[in-house]
Amino acid sequence: MNNKRCQLHPSLRLALRTLFLLAACILFASLLAACQGGIPALEATPSPPPATATPLPATLPAADPYSGAGFDAFLAELEGSLLRDRPALVTRYMAQLPAGPLTDGDRAIFLWQGTARSGVQVVGDMNSWDPAGGLPLRRIEGSDLWVGEARYEPDARLDYKFVVDGGTWLLDPLNPRTMLGGFGPNSELAMPAYQPPPELTPAAGEIPAGTLTEHTLESSALGQTRTFFVYQPASQLIGAKLPSVYIHDGGEYISLIDAPAILDRLIADGAIPPLVAVFIPPVNRTLEYAGSEAYITFLAEELVPFVQATYDTDPSPAQTANVGASLGGLLAVAAAVSRPGVFGLAGGYSGAYSVGGDAVIGALRRAGPLPLRLYLAVGIYELAVSGDPDEGNLLAANQRLVQVLQADGYDYVYVETSQGHSWGQWRDFLGDGLRFLYGGQGPAGAMSDE
């Protein structure tokens, strides 16, 4: 067998060697470009994208520093600071405080700055003005700031004062709101949901004002000369006699809450008809208002006839009311029960119906159903108005009276307010009572039981 080794021509071997070197150079250039981000060297399976991190929530805006949460943050900062830094922190915070107390929902925060040896308390309607049951404030160590907080109904309106060292009674210097009372002005706490009645808000235009005339009358029943004031409305009903309302503690109704201005607004708004109001100051208040038959005789047989003759008022009992607050509320109901042929309407605000061992409640029960329409309002904080624990609980006394009214089918409205034994309450609900007595409308925005 003839074996011959195959040999390539030299020129062909040179060409093949050249092609091999050229291919190697091209492959090397491709690999180099891939490493530098140029032409991809190999077609690889794409890798999944990296996992995206869950975004962090956006930073919440800081709470209003004078809201409940903002105050909590300030207090935490204050109590976590060095003692030497606290006066400056307090000064900075208090310099921007819009007013006190701070209120948020049902929370009230009282703040007081000053020096006290034995302490500072909040005393007022919320504790029947008893310092022994006052709200104590605590001093923040290293500062002159005193802090206390309590929970009240979101619509509460309460009078109060600070009592310093057990004997100095002060208005809240941070609170511009005040309410007049029988012993001067008090600071007024208005919780966030409290709304004054429409007749106390500014009117859109000028309100026609009625006139107030002073009179005196010789009373045979009382054996004395009595002074009273008669309000006449700015508008009159042509050809009709006006209704009338007799208001006990008449001087205070004029001076403390400006009842004539409230009547002006109610009449201008059409909430009540034009009427004549008789404001009667007491002489011996406790004796006269605790069911004195002589005083009721003066009202029904001397004063009412004088007003009807002088001002031509409607003599119908259904158009003749008497109203009052506290002992005046007791008198209003007692006079209506005693003289239903004269007073067919009665409004009792915080009526002290517990006086005399529930005497007026017993009289109403014994009388049976009478042709009366009654409006009753009392504060849920009126639990200890006097030193007698039974007689001073006006809330319970009003509830007992309502049981008789309900059992005998009376036409009445009963309101429990988020207030205390205060002219502020009696101011707020005067209009509601008159609306019901003269128009049959229940109280706007208040709990009622008809």
C-alpha positions in Angstrom: 0.0 0.0 0.0 1.5 3.2 -1.0 1.2 5.8 1.8 1.9 9.4 0.9 1.8 12.2 3.4 -0.5 15.0 2.1 1.3 18.3 2.0 -0.1 21.8 1.4 1.5 24.2 -0.9 3.5 26.8 1.0 1.4 29.7 -0.3 -1.8 27.9 0.9 -0.3 27.3 4.3 0.5 31.0 4.6 -3.0 32.1 3.6 -4.6 29.7 6.2 -2.2 31.0 8.9 -3.2 34.5 8.1 -6.9 33.7 8.3 -6.5 32.0 11.7 -4.6 35.0 13.2 -7.2 37.4 11.8 -10.1 35.4 13.5 -8.2 35.3 16.8 -7.8 39.1 16.7 -11.5 39.6 16.0 -12.5 37.3 18.9 -10.0 39.1 21.3 -11.4 42.6 20.2 -15.0 41.4 20.9 -14.1 40.2 24.4 -12.3 43.4 25.1 -15.3 45.5 24.0 -17.7 43.5 26.2 -15.6 44.2 29.2 -15.6 47.9 28.5 -19.4 48.1 27.9 -19.2 48.0 24.2 -20.4 45.2 21.9 -21.8 42.3 24.0 -19.6 39.3 24.0 -22.2 36.6 24.6 -26.0 36.5 24.5 -26.7 35.7 28.2 -30.1 35.1 30.0 -31.0 38.5 31.4 -30.8 38.8 35.2 -34.0 39.8 37.1 -34.0 43.5 38.2 -32.9 44.1 41.7 -35.7 44.1 44.3 -37.1 47.6 45.0 -37.0 48.7 48.6 -40.5 49.5 50.2 -40.6 53.3 50.4 -40.6 54.8 53.9 -43.8 56.7 54.8 -43.6 60.5 54.4 -42.8 62.4 57.5 -46.1 63.4 59.2 -46.5 67.1 59.8 -45.8 68.2 63.4 -48.9 68.6 65.6 -50.1 72.1 66.4 -48.1 72.9 69.5 -51.3 74.3 71.1 -53.4 71.2 70.4 -53.6 68.3 72.9 -51.0 66.3 71.0 -48.8 69.4 70.7 -49.0 70.2 74.4 -48.1 66.5 75.2 -45.0 66.9 73.0 -44.0 70.1 74.6 -44.5 68.6 78.1 -42.4 65.6 77.2 -39.7 67.9 75.9 -39.8 70.0 79.0 -39.7 67.2 81.4 -36.9 65.5 79.5 -34.8 68.6 79.5 -32.2 69.7 82.0 -33.6 71.8 84.9 -31.5 74.8 83.9 -33.1 74.8 80.4 -36.7 74.6 81.5 -37.4 78.3 82.2 -36.4 79.2 78.6 -38.5 76.4 77.1 -41.5 77.6 79.1 -41.0 81.2 78.1 -40.8 80.2 74.4 -44.0 78.1 74.6 -46.0 80.6 76.6 -45.0 83.5 74.5 -47.0 82.1 71.5 -49.9 80.6 73.5 -53.1 82.1 71.8 -55.3 81.6 75.0 -56.0 79.3 77.8 -57.3 76.8 78.7 -56.2 74.5 75.8 -59.2 72.4 74.7 -59.2 69.3 72.4 -62.3 67.1 72.2 -63.4 66.5 75.7 -60.0 67.5 77.2 -59.2 70.8 78.9 -55.7 71.8 79.9 -55.3 74.6 82.4 -52.0 76.5 82.6 -50.9 79.0 85.2 -47.6 80.8 85.7 -46.5 82.2 89.0 -45.3 81.4 92.5 -47.4 79.6 95.0 -46.4 78.1 98.4 -49.1 75.5 98.9 -50.6 75.0 95.4 -53.0 76.1 92.7 -56.5 74.8 92.0 -59.2 75.2 89.4 -62.5 75.8 91.2 -65.9 76.5 89.5 -69.1 75.1 88.1 -67.4 71.7 87.6 -67.1 71.2 91.3 -69.9 73.4 92.7 -67.3 76.1 93.6 -65.9 74.0 96.5 -62.2 74.4 96.9 -62.0 71.0 98.7 -63.0 69.4 95.4 -61.0 71.6 93.1 -58.8 70.4 90.3 -55.2 70.6 91.6 -52.4 71.8 89.3 -48.9 70.5 89.5 -45.8 72.6 89.2 -43.2 71.5 86.6 -40.0 71.2 88.5 -37.4 73.9 87.6 -40.1 76.3 86.3 -43.0 78.5 87.4 -45.5 76.7 85.2 -48.4 74.9 86.8 -50.4 72.3 84.8 -53.7 70.4 85.3 -56.2 68.7 83.0 -59.7 67.3 83.1 -62.3 65.8 80.9 -65.6 67.5 80.2 -68.4 67.1 77.7 -67.3 68.5 74.3 -70.1 71.0 74.4 -69.6 72.1 78.0 -69.6 75.7 79.1 -68.3 76.3 82.7 -67.4 79.2 84.9 -64.2 78.9 86.9 -61.3 80.7 88.8 -57.9 79.8 90.0 -57.4 79.5 93.8 -53.8 80.2 94.8 -52.5 79.0 98.2 -56.0 78.2 99.3 -57.3 81.8 99.6 -56.5 84.0 96.6 -59.2 83.8 93.9 -58.0 84.9 90.5 -59.3 85.1 86.9 -57.3 83.1 84.4 -54.9 85.6 83.0 -54.6 83.6 79.8 -58.3 83.5 79.1 -60.0 86.5 77.6 -63.5 85.0 78.0 -65.4 86.0 81.1 -69.0 85.6 82.4 -70.6 87.9 84.9 -72.0 86.3 88.1 -73.6 87.4 91.3 -70.1 87.9 92.8 -68.4 89.5 89.8 -66.8 88.1 86.7 -65.5 84.6 86.3 -63.4 83.0 83.6 -65.3 81.0 81.1 -64.3 77.6 79.8 -66.0 76.9 76.4 -65.2 73.4 75.1 -64.8 72.9 71.3 -68.4 71.8 70.6 -70.0 74.5 72.6 -72.1 76.8 70.4 -73.8 79.9 71.8 -77.5 80.3 70.8 -78.2 82.3 67.6 -79.6 85.3 69.6 -76.1 85.7 71.2 -74.2 85.9 68.0 -73.7 89.1 66.1 -76.6 90.1 63.9 -76.2 90.8 60.2 -77.7 94.3 60.7 -79.0 96.7 63.2 -81.6 95.2 65.6 -84.6 97.4 66.6 -84.3 98.0 70.4 -87.2 98.0 72.7 -87.7 100.4 75.6 -87.4 99.8 79.4 -89.5 101.8 81.8 -89.2 101.9 85.6 -92.4 101.7 87.7 -93.3 101.6 91.3 -96.4 100.0 92.8 -97.9 100.1 96.3 -98.5 96.5 97.4 -101.2 95.7 100.0 -100.2 92.1 100.0 -96.6 92.9 100.9 -97.2 96.1 102.8 -94.4 97.9 100.8 -93.7 99.8 97.6 -92.2 97.6 94.9 -90.1 98.7 92.0 -90.0 96.9 88.6 -89.1 97.5 85.0 -91.3 97.0 81.9 -89.8 96.1 78.5 -91.9 97.1 75.4 -90.8 95.7 72.1 -89.8 97.9 69.2 -92.5 96.3 67.0 -96.2 96.0 67.8 -98.9 93.6 66.6 -101.5 95.9 65.1 -105.0 95.2 66.6 -103.7 92.5 68.9 -102.8 92.4 72.6 -99.3 91.4 73.4 -98.3 88.4 75.4 -96.4 89.1 78.7 -93.6 87.4 80.7 -92.8 88.2 84.4 -89.1 87.7 85.1 -87.9 87.1 88.7 -84.5 88.4 89.8 -85.3 91.1 87.2 -82.3 93.3 88.1 -79.8 90.6 87.4 -81.5 89.6 84.2 -81.0 93.1 83.1 -77.5 93.8 84.4 -75.8 90.4 84.1 -77.1 89.0 80.9 -78.8 92.0 79.2 -82.1 90.1 78.7 -83.7 93.1 76.9 -81.1 92.8 74.2 -81.8 89.1 73.9 -85.5 89.8 73.6 -84.8 92.4 70.9 -82.9 89.7 68.9 -85.5 87.0 69.4 -88.3 89.2 68.3 -86.4 90.6 65.3 -85.5 87.0 64.2 -89.2 86.0 64.5 -88.3 83.4 67.1 -90.9 84.7 69.5 -93.8 87.2 69.1 -93.4 90.8 70.2 -94.1 90.7 74.0 -94.1 92.8 77.1 -91.5 91.7 79.7 -91.7 92.7 83.4 -88.4 92.5 85.3 -89.0 92.3 89.1 -86.2 92.7 91.5 -86.7 90.9 94.9 -86.5 92.6 98.3 -86.3 89.6 100.5 -85.3 87.0 98.0 -85.2 83.9 100.1 -88.5 84.6 101.8 -90.4 85.8 98.7 -89.1 83.1 96.3 -89.5 80.1 98.6 -93.2 79.9 98.0 -94.4 82.9 99.9 -98.2 83.1 99.5 -98.1 86.9 100.1 -95.6 87.3 97.3 -97.6 85.2 94.9 -100.7 87.2 95.8 -98.7 90.4 94.9 -97.8 88.9 91.6 -101.1 87.5 90.5 -103.6 90.0 92.0 -101.7 93.3 92.0 -98.8 93.4 89.5 -100.4 91.4 86.6 -103.6 93.6 86.7 -101.5 96.8 86.7 -99.4 95.7 83.7 -102.5 94.5 81.8 -104.2 97.8 82.3 -101.2 100.0 81.6 -99.8 98.1 78.6 -103.0 96.4 77.3 -101.4 93.0 77.4 -103.3 89.8 76.7 -105.0 88.6 79.9 -105.2 84.9 78.7 -103.2 82.5 81.0 -101.9 80.9 77.8 -100.2 84.2 76.9 -98.9 85.0 80.4 -95.6 83.5 81.6 -93.4 83.8 84.6 -89.8 82.7 84.6 -86.8 82.6 86.9 -83.5 81.0 87.8 -82.6 78.9 90.9 -85.0 80.1 93.6 -86.6 82.2 90.9 -87.3 79.0 89.0 -88.9 77.5 92.1 -91.1 80.6 92.3 -92.1 80.5 88.7 -93.4 76.9 89.0 -95.0 77.6 92.4 -96.9 80.6 91.1 -98.2 78.7 88.1 -99.3 75.8 90.3 -101.0 78.2 92.8 -102.5 80.6 90.1 -103.0 78.6 86.9 -105.8 81.0 86.0 -103.3 83.8 85.7 -100.0 82.1 84.7 -100.5 79.4 82.1 -96.8 79.4 81.2 -93.8 78.8 83.5 -90.0 78.7 82.8 -87.8 77.2 85.5 -84.0 77.5 85.0 -82.0 75.5 87.6 -85.2 75.5 89.7 -84.6 74.8 93.3 -87.6 72.4 93.6 -86.0 70.6 96.5 -86.6 73.5 98.9 -89.0 72.8 101.7 -88.8 69.0 101.2 -89.9 69.1 97.5 -92.9 71.3 98.5 -93.7 72.5 95.0 -93.4 69.0 93.6 -95.8 67.7 96.2 -98.2 70.6 95.4 -98.1 69.8 91.7 -98.8 66.1 92.3 -101.7 66.9 94.6 -103.2 69.4 92.1 -103.5 66.8 89.4 -103.2 67.9 85.7 -103.4 71.6 85.3 -103.6 73.7 82.1 -100.0 74.6 82.1 -97.1 74.6 79.7 -93.7 74.4 81.4 -90.0 74.7 80.3 -87.3 73.3 82.6 -83.6 73.5 82.2 -80.9 72.4 84.6 -77.1 71.8 84.4 -75.6 68.3 84.8 -73.0 69.9 87.2 -75.7 71.2 89.6 -75.2 68.5 92.1 -74.2 70.4 95.2 -75.4 74.0 94.9 -76.0 74.5 98.6 -74.5 72.9 101.7 -77.4 70.6 102.1 -76.5 67.4 100.1 -80.2 66.7 99.3 -81.6 70.2 98.8 -78.5 71.2 96.8 -78.8 68.5 94.2 -80.9 70.5 91.7 -80.4 68.0 88.9 -82.1 65.3 91.0 -84.8 67.7 92.0 -85.6 68.6 88.4 -85.7 65.0 87.5 -88.2 64.3 90.3 -90.4 67.2 89.1 -90.3 65.8 85.5 -91.6 62.5 86.7 -94.8 64.2 87.9 -95.1 66.1 84.7 -94.7 63.0 82.6 -97.1 61.0 84.7 -99.8 63.6 84.5 -99.3 64.3 80.8 -98.2 67.9 80.9 -97.1 69.9 77.9 -93.4 70.5 78.8 -89.8 70.5 77.6 -87.0 69.4 79.9 -83.3 70.1 79.1 -80.2 68.9 80.8 -77.3 71.2 79.8 -73.5 70.6 80.0 -73.3 73.6 82.3 -73.4 74.6 86.0 -75.3 76.9 88.3 -74.4 80.0 86.3 -75.9 83.1 84.7 -74.1 81.9 81.6 -76.5 78.9 81.4 -79.5 81.0 82.2 -78.5 83.4 79.4 -77.9 80.6 76.9 -81.3 78.9 77.5 -83.6 81.9 78.0 -84.4 82.1 74.3 -85.1 78.3 74.1 -87.6 78.5 76.9 -89.4 81.5 75.4 -89.5 79.8 72.0 -91.2 76.8 73.5 -93.6 78.7 75.8 -94.9 81.0 73.1 -94.4 79.0 70.0 -94.2 75.4 70.9 -90.7 74.9 69.5 -88.4 72.7 71.4 -84.8 73.8 72.3 -82.4 74.0 69.3 -79.5 71.6 69.7 -80.3 70.5 73.2 -81.4 67.3 74.8 -85.1 67.5 75.5 -87.9 65.3 76.8 -91.4 66.2 75.8 
